[in-house]
């Protein structure tokens, strides 16, 4: 009985590199989403501490963090879906 042809080492390396590249893209897309969402919700490093304390007291800060978290998860999931979708080898 003949064994099916085995992929070459080069093909294996190419597949592994493609997997790493796609994972890197998901990470970059997700990081960009965090930055964009945090900025859009006013979660920036240059915000005065008094404003942060007021938002913390009112509960607005928790709402902003929750929104950023949800938006980031959605962006990461969307990116992963796109990166893991079958690719045409054309």
C-alpha positions in Angstrom: 0.0 0.0 0.0 1.4 3.4 -1.0 1.5 6.2 1.5 0.0 9.6 0.4 2.5 12.2 -0.6 3.9 14.1 2.3 4.1 17.9 2.1 7.6 19.1 1.7 9.5 20.8 4.5 9.3 24.1 2.6 5.6 23.9 2.2 5.3 23.2 6.0 7.4 26.2 6.7 5.3 28.3 4.4 2.2 27.2 6.1 3.6 27.9 9.5 4.7 31.4 8.4 1.3 32.1 6.9 -0.3 31.1 10.2 2.1 33.4 12.1 1.4 36.3 9.7 -2.3 35.9 10.1 -2.1 35.7 13.9 0.1 38.9 13.8 -2.5 40.7 11.7 -5.3 39.7 14.2 -3.2 41.1 17.0 -2.4 44.4 15.1 -6.1 44.8 14.1 -7.2 44.3 17.7 -4.6 46.7 19.1 -5.7 49.3 16.6 -9.3 48.8 17.7 -8.4 49.3 21.4 -6.6 52.5 20.6 -9.4 53.9 18.4 -12.2 52.9 20.8 -10.4 54.2 23.9 -9.8 57.5 22.2 -13.4 57.7 21.0 -14.6 57.1 24.6 -12.2 59.7 26.1 -9.9 57.1 27.7 -6.6 58.9 27.0 -3.5 59.4 29.0 -3.8 63.2 28.9 -7.1 63.3 30.7 -6.9 65.3 33.9 -7.1 63.1 37.1 -10.0 65.2 38.3 -12.0 64.2 35.2 -11.2 60.6 35.7 -12.2 60.7 39.4 -15.5 62.3 38.4 -16.2 59.6 35.8 -15.3 57.0 38.3 -17.6 58.4 40.9 -20.5 58.8 38.4 -20.0 55.3 36.9 -19.3 56.7 33.5 -15.7 55.3 33.6 -17.0 51.8 34.0 -19.4 52.3 31.1 -16.6 53.6 28.9 -14.4 50.6 29.8 -17.2 48.2 29.1 -17.8 49.8 25.7 -14.1 49.7 24.7 -14.0 46.0 25.8 -17.0 45.1 23.7 -15.8 47.0 20.7 -12.3 45.4 21.0 -13.7 41.9 21.3 -15.9 42.5 18.2 -12.9 43.8 16.2 -10.7 40.9 17.3 -13.4 38.4 16.4 -14.0 40.0 13.0 -10.3 40.1 12.2 -9.8 36.5 13.3 -12.8 35.4 11.1 -11.3 37.2 8.1 -7.8 35.9 8.7 -9.0 32.3 9.2 -11.4 32.3 6.2 -10.2 30.0 3.4 -7.9 31.9 1.1 -7.9 31.6 -2.7 -4.5 30.5 -3.9 -4.9 32.4 -7.2 
